[in-house]
Amino acid sequence: GLYNSLYEDTMLVARDATLMVQLVTQYSGDGYAPRLFPQYAQSTAVAVADGADYVTGTVFSKSNLATFTPGEVIAQFILTDQAMSTDPDGAMTKAAQELGLGMAEKIDSDLLAHFSSFAGTKGTAGSALTITNVGAAIALLRKNKARGEIAVVLHDYGWHDIWVALGQPVVTAAFLGELANEALRNYGVGRMLGATFYTDNNISIDASTDAIGAVFVRDAIGFDTRKAITLEPQRDASKRATEINLTAGYASGVVHTDHGVQLLHDATEPV
């Protein structure tokens, strides 16, 4: 019964703490063979004269757009008999939370790392992120014919720069009206500029104190589940303890590099 509760609590935390899986295209499969994404030839319509024979058609073919190579990840705790008997509720609850958070952070970080593979980049290393950078990225996405709901995922420090700028607009800045007011009141805004904004503190900061957020649509990145999150207890009698192993198998990657745009910016901690 304790291990059933542990698994349920772990899964709940893992789902709640993983942002990116909800924003990308999800796939699933059996085994660990690579998944190939084919790209088919594109057609072009042209004007043709009456009675003319069109002889320059494109041969319909396909090539490999992307390859996902799956692997396994694990998070583990060792719970001693003394720890569980002394404080069973506290030990099991904390173990469930930490296992779920560890798995969620790994999956989220793997997906966020793909931002650097997007073809386009807006913003500059060492400079604060601006709402103009985000708007330019959205314009580029539309130019690239990316379809679907647009997500903007930012490091917390990148969003903070935008939030500060919204409250201190220069005379040449666009007036965002109630959207800016909502962001200032709540330190966040669900939608702005036709996109949904999110912050994710799993975005890494490099050695130059820069970070990469992104503007993208769902089909830009894929998450391919091969083994669902699984919890397995293993008894170690000589240690008087139980190993709790949480494992998952998956692959992830960029499918359409032009359906996402990097947002490069300084990520120095706000004063």
Summary of the structure (lengths in Angstrom):
residues: 271
radius of gyration: 23.5
end to end distance: 48.2
largest distance: 89.7
contacts: 794
relative contact order: 0.24
helix: 37%
strand: 33%
